[in-house]
């Protein structure tokens, strides 16, 4: 298949994408991949400086990119961010909700503030961004919403180093439920909603855990493919889910985990 056919099949030219958590990790890589296929990408993040850096890095390669400040837990901040996208680019065609945090504590020690903080970013933040984007997509009768969930939504992650992430698992399970309901109700407007559930990836969120040699060994032993995932492993799927080619795929959760979940 020639590059011309690939770009025609999966091309995102004239599409505008918003990627939350776009300043680093999975979000930054996802934004770069979408920009490579022609989308104008807004790298949206609470960290304004890193979001600007991510956008400038992509723009330096000749692709279209902007940075966008957003606090996904604040409905006013979210609405302002999407209003800016509408003013500058006509609205969001593609939304990737990648903003996420983790704060693990053993059950006897987890305080309500620990629980709420993770749920507010991972689940409520996803809801607020989906809501703001859906308003624009419904008006345009086209849209792609891709929510980054996790294998932790359905599996208790090994090794024991990851124990205590009840809030994280609950938040990601909530993202799955939210996404399926949105998929059913937004389909009539030409909007698809899908989840991508990465396995244990090498990102800033996992850097501390995987840097421990014993933890790293235990992770590798639990993954049939014998390695950690990398942000680049999501490129092809995210481009496909953002494109016209995925128009009949909605309400799904796709795991990219090196076979971890088959055990």
N, C-alpha and C positions, 0 to 999 in steps of 0.2 A: 504494500500500500504506500503510495507516494505521500510526501509531506503535504502536497496540495489537497489530496483527498482527506487526509487526517484532519487538516484545518477546516475543511468544509464540513466534515462530519461532527467534529467536536469544537469547532471555533466559537468563541464568545465575543466576537467583535460586535460593537454597538450594545453590549450589555454592561450594566453597572453592578459591581459586587461590593458588599460590605462584609468585612471579616472582623468579628470582634475577637479580642485577644490577639490582635494582629501585630503587636509589637515584638513578640518573641515566640519561640517554640513552634508548635503545630500551626498556629494562626499565621505566623509570619511566612512559613513555607507554603501554606495553602494560598495565601494572597499572591505570592510570587508565581505559583503554578497557574493560577487563573489569569494573571496579567500576561504570562507568556502566550496564552491562547487568545489574547485580544481583549479581555475585559478591562474596563477602567475599575481599578480596585481602590477602595477606601480601607486603609489599615486603621481600624478603630480600637482605641485602647485608653485605659486610665492613665497610662504612662505616655504623656504627650511627646516627650523627647524621643523615646524609642520608637513610637509610631511614626514620627517624622523621619527618623533614620531609616526605618523599613521602607517607607514610601520613596525616599530619595534614592535608596539602593536600587529599587526597581526602575524608577524613572531614569536613572543613569544608564540603564540598558536599552532605553528607547521605548519602554512600555509605559502605559498610563497608570499613574498611581497618585493618590492623595493620602494625607493623614487626617485623622478625625478623633477628637477627644470625646470619650463617652464613659460614664459611670453606669454600668449595666444594671446596677441595683437602684438607680434613681430614675423614676419615670419621666421627670422633667428633662434630665440630661439626655435620656434616650430619645425623647421626642425632638429635642433641639438638634441632635445629631442627624436624625433622619430628615428633618426639615432642611438641614444644610445640604444633604444629598439631593433632595428634591429640587432645591433652588439652583444647585450647581450642575446637576446631571440629569434632572428629570425624574428622579426616584430610583429606588433599589429594585433591580431585577433578580439579584442573587443575594441571599443572606447565608453566611456561614457563622454559626454561633460556636466560637471556640474558646471564649473567655471562661476560665475555670480555675479553682483553687482547691487545695486539700488541707485539712487540719485534723490529724488523727490523734485520738486520746482513748485510752481504755475505758470501757463502759462506766465503771465506777467514778471516773475522773472527768468525763466529758461534761462541760458546763453548757448551759443553754446558749451562751454567747458563741461557743465554738460551733454548735449545731446550726444556729441561725446564720452565722457568717457564711458558711459553705452553701447552705440552701439558698441564701439570698443571691449569691453570685451565680452558682451553677444552674439553679432551677428558675428562680424568679427572674434573674437576668435574661435567661433564654426566653422566658415568656414575654417579657417586656419588649425585647428586640423583635421577636416573631410578630407580636401585635403591631408594632410600628411599621415593620416591613410589609405585613399583610395588607394594611390599609392602602399602601401604594401599589402593591401587586394586584389587588382586587380591582382597583381602578384601571390598571393596564391590561387586565385579563391574561397575565402571564407572570410566572415566578418560580423560583427554585429556592427552597429553604432546606439547609443541611445543618443538622444539629450534631455536634460532636458529643457523643455519649461515652461509654466505656464498657469494657468487659466486666468491670466491677458492678455494673447494674444487675448482672445475672449470675455472677460467680464471685465467691469470696477469694480474692487474689492471694496467691502464694508468692513468695515465702512469708513467714510470720512477721517479717519486717513491716509488712503492710497492714498488720492487725490494727484495729481501732478506727478504721475509716468508715464508720457507720453513716456519718453525715454525707460523705462522698458517694457511697453506694446508693443511698436513698435519693440523693439529688439526681444522679444519673438514671436511676430507675424512673424517676419522675419525668425526666427529659424524654424517655422512651414513650411513656404514656401520653404526655402532652403532644408529642410528634404524631403519634398514630391518630389521635383525635383530630388534630389540625389537618392531617392528610385527607381524612374522610370528608371534612367540612369545606375544605378549600379546593378540592379537586374540580368542582364545577366552574371554577374561575381560571382553570388552566395552570394552577399552582401545584407543584409537587412538594412533598415534605418527607424527607428521609433522615435517618440517623446513620452515622458512622461510629462504630465502637472500636477504637484502637485497643490493642493489647498493651503490654508494658513497653513503652517507647523511651528512647533516650532523649529527654527534653529537660529544660530547667526544672520542671516540676518533680522529676524523678532523679535528678542529678545526685542528690545526697545519698539516696538509697542505693543506687546502682554502683556508686563509687566504692562501696564496701565489697571486698573481694568475695566473702562468703555469700553475701546476699546475691551478688552477680552470678555466682555459680549456681545457686538454687534456682534463680530465674531461668537461666539457660537450660537447666535440667527439666524445667516445666514446659519448655517451648519445643515442640517437635522439630522446628526448623533450626534450632540451636543458636539463636541470636536474638538480640533485642531488636525491636522495630526502630525505624528512623522516620523523621517527618517526611522524607522523600517517598516513603512507601505509600503515602496517601495521595500522591499527585494524580495518578491516572484516574482513580475512582472519583476524586473531587471534581476533576474536569468533566468527566462523563456525567455525573449527577447534576452539574451546573448547565449542561448543554441541552439542546433541543433533542438530542438522541435519547435522552432518558424520559421522554414525555409520558411513557406508559408505566413508569416505575414510581410508586409512591407508597408511603406507610411502612417502609422497610427499615430494618436495622442490619447493617452489614458490618461484620466483624473483620478487622484486619489485625490478626494476632499471631501469625506464624503457626497456627494450629493449636494454640494454647487451650482454646475452648472445646476441643474435640475429646479431651481426656475424660 
